[in-house]
Amino acid sequence: MPKFLEDKLKREYGPNSKIVYKVMNKIGAMRGNKETAKGRAMARKHRRRQGR
């Protein structure tokens, strides 16, 4: 899963909130508990922008 997005949402909504995964499902980064191709692409783009 896009770890950067999960961390950002957990800071915003709290560490034990279910909203984090609902948001990632809604935007298409995850489908249930599985990461989608869109989520992998988001993580790849984020790493590239961070210079890693």
C-alpha positions as CSV (number, residue, x, y, z in Angstrom):
1,M,0.0,0.0,0.0
2,P,1.2,3.6,-0.5
3,K,2.9,4.0,2.9
4,F,3.3,7.7,2.5
5,L,-0.4,8.1,2.0
6,E,-1.2,5.9,4.9
7,D,1.1,7.8,7.2
8,K,-0.3,11.2,6.1
9,L,-3.9,10.0,6.6
10,K,-3.1,8.5,10.0
11,R,-1.6,11.8,11.1
12,E,-4.8,13.6,10.0
13,Y,-7.5,11.2,11.2
14,G,-5.7,9.3,14.1
15,P,-3.8,6.1,14.2
16,N,-6.7,3.8,14.9
17,S,-9.2,5.3,12.5
18,K,-10.9,3.2,9.8
19,I,-11.3,6.3,7.6
20,V,-7.7,5.9,6.4
21,Y,-8.5,2.7,4.5
22,K,-11.9,4.0,3.4
23,V,-10.2,7.0,1.8
24,M,-7.6,4.8,0.0
25,N,-10.3,2.5,-1.2
26,K,-12.4,5.4,-2.5
27,I,-9.5,7.0,-4.5
28,G,-8.6,3.6,-5.9
29,A,-5.2,3.1,-4.2
30,M,-6.5,-0.1,-2.6
31,R,-9.2,-2.6,-3.2
32,G,-10.2,-4.1,0.1
33,N,-6.9,-5.0,1.7
34,K,-5.0,-5.3,-1.5
35,E,-3.0,-2.6,-3.2
36,T,-4.1,-1.7,-6.8
37,A,-1.9,-0.8,-9.7
38,K,-2.9,2.8,-9.2
39,G,-1.6,2.6,-5.6
40,R,1.7,1.1,-6.7
41,A,2.0,3.8,-9.3
42,M,1.4,6.5,-6.6
43,A,4.1,5.0,-4.4
44,R,6.5,4.8,-7.3
45,K,5.9,8.5,-8.2
46,H,6.3,9.5,-4.6
47,R,9.6,7.7,-4.3
48,R,10.8,9.2,-7.5
49,R,9.9,12.7,-6.3
50,Q,11.7,12.1,-3.0
51,G,14.9,11.2,-4.9
52,R,15.0,7.5,-3.8
